[in-house]
Amino acid sequence: MVTLTVYFEDPWWVAVVEMEADGELRVARQVFGSEPSNSEKVTKRVDLTGI
């Protein structure tokens, strides 16, 4: 299962991806600027292969 959570942690926007597989929990966190641009919102990807 994969869960994406996006929240505002003043003054930053933060995205957290959680992936559970084979009894392991893997987490990636991406901090955006205080006001992400439209291109950041569309093109920002979190690479789960390294976690």
N, C-alpha and C positions, 0 to 999 in steps of 0.2 A: 504494500500500500504506500502511496505517496501523498503527502499533505503539503500544501503551500499556504503559508500565512504571511500576510503583508500588514504591517502596522506602523504607526507614527510614534517614534521615540524622539521627542523634541530635542533638537531641530531636524532629525533625519527620518527618512522613510527606510524601513528595513523589511527585507524579504527573507523568510526562513523556509527551507525545503527539508522535510523529514521523509526518509525512505526506510521502510522496514522490510527486511528479506532474510530468510534463513535464520531467524532469531536474533538478528543484529539490527540496531538502529543507527542510521547514518544521517548526519545533519550538516547542511550547508547554510551559511548566513551571508547575505549580500546587503551592504549599506549603500543606499542611494543618497544623493544630495538632498538639501532641504526642499528643493522643488525639482524633481526629475523632469527632464525634457521629454517631449513626446517620443523622440527616437530612443531614449533610454528605456521608456516604458515598454516599447515594442521589441527592441532588439537585445535587451540585457538577458543573458542566459546564465544559468547556474550549471556548472559542469560537475555532475555527480560521479564521474568515473574516478576521480582522485580521492574520494572519501571512503 
